[in-house]
């Protein structure tokens, strides 16, 4: 079936706000469904109920993208010129270096993100539809607006559906809305401005029916569903360049312009001032460009990031885009979803209140471990009748189970009932179903669940659990048993309910009543007859992850703001934010407040507030943009499909690997394999360490290029023989980068790395002190190299030998400079020089072996025009290296003195 060329208009606007009859009339549909002919005509007009596929990046395009670097352009230009001049060896060496850089980037980067594919995986595969008066199962792609569908527990909703009938219907919508609880569904219209999570008359495509059953009419398919709207947002969102990418791009562009301009100037001056031949001048200009361009830097950058990716994988943080490892170290704001990210997405009874007082329940999630305490004293249900009865009601009015599965406790059933079941197990009450005689299932119309049970030694008892106001209406007395006579103090209980709700807890109540000895059935009228004894209250919450609280404290210490952006209710968000240590003295900002704010007010809210509740995907995306417009580097963390657009827009998007949807993981830069927010704190530390090491590597590499460029520039300006050939320059650059500079990638984190404020967004990758060090080390190394070459020539050494000693001087000087560079501020004359990074010594050994091959192996002598040297050819470079080391150490000592 062909897809229409133009997107159809929405079949009905705000179907949640219209009655079922109005929606059916607008769609020209009937409760009895469409005919096959009508469905075929609508399918032709509206197109299939599917999301458009995104085209993946081809392998060739990904490979060619590795060449998008001004420094690479200069090298490719040099290769073209050497080819024209017939310098085949030079051309091969230059192209080999460029190709190696491209291959490293290609292999390490992996394919680009494709968020749409993950969202398509969330959609229902089949649908139960009523056509031509008969129910049948068809592929969900064939649904059209106006189709009558039915839904049952466990079904994935196949399209956006306006409900026509609902029986105990609840839907799990956390992936779409961030709502931590299953949402009760009904058929009545709601306000047109109702938030997505409050549209109880709708079932949304991609969500799951948690319980009950229902029927409805399809009102939106494909891109015109709420989940389709999110894919449209994803299409419109552009991924941000990382701070490192921006800095390196700026650095490469400026350096390339300077190098090309200097090479042209050198060519002109050499042509005017001296009697150089054209070919000789062109080779000198190429040699200068190759010398000044740090062609090994892209490889070092890529390998350093790749090592960071591997290290983070060992810490349960899977990095999908390499630059994102470093970006986490530069973030100034972490904006996180609540449900499943800061919290466990496992409902837990935190507090219970009886006539005898309040009890605090320990433990989190569905693991039935934890103490029950009153006033700091551990108590047991066996000794407290009030607590035991509350636990019995929790166990008996319950159809969920909690059991060990795959090494951990897992829930089968509704989350709130799972929390109540776990509480009962902590209290030592199993509440088997063998003695259940009848049940009134929970229904949103009356908001309670009741069971008729045969209790040994007691008789038949009705256990009742539900909304506190409904249970209070049906109780006359309160107490800790079936024979209680104390009159119900409704004002007291309403006050306690308000207190628990103010703490962000969901509150349910429990009650009991004796039943007739011959009772076999129970119905809502039986329950509504009253006569119950009010037992107490359960305070339930989706609890914070304990490790996340510590992680937030750690990132706060590193100067990073933490925001909570959730689709949950404001009261719950405020309570969780307070418990997590996220500042929220002004309370939560709701989605409706964000809608009412103009651009300036919105920016101010993003700048000053920390907790945002009842938010939509658009709100999250707009908040991320507002923070970025204010100069912040933003990390967005989430697990639901509603988080995908903001994750894609953020400087670094972080998804939960276990409970996160495929769409979220595909939109993210980093995936946490353990769903642990605390891993983000580790990632921030690792990112800062990687940036420190990259900066050390750049400050280490550039003096080599500066020294070589200086050697060639001075030689041309003075009219002397070049001390280095272009291929010798490439040799030094390449082996220095892949050995010595790489050693810096293994440097451990400095002790104060998580006590520093985030680096200023938009700053240069090179600090002022680093620039000064590059200048004086370049002058020092370059000057010594020229002096060594001239000394060799003055003593009558062959040109090849003089040049080889000059190369040795650069290489050995860099070895000593590496030892001085490993510690940015402190002296390198310390034990840690030998113990903290053994990889550095291995890299030095490899470089020395390579340099020995350069000097003594015949095929290397042929390729690089080198020659064998005696002991003096090594002793002089060692002396030069000692001088470099001493000068850098004096510089560090002077800086420490000034600080």
Order of alpha helices (4+ residues) and beta strands (2+ residues): alpha-alpha-alpha-alpha-alpha-alpha-beta-beta-beta-beta-alpha-beta-beta-beta-alpha-alpha-alpha-alpha-beta-alpha-beta-beta-beta-beta-beta-alpha-beta-beta-alpha-beta-beta-beta-alpha-beta-beta-alpha-beta-alpha-beta-alpha-beta-alpha-beta-alpha-alpha-beta-alpha-beta-alpha-beta-alpha-beta-alpha-alpha-alpha-alpha-alpha-alpha-alpha-alpha
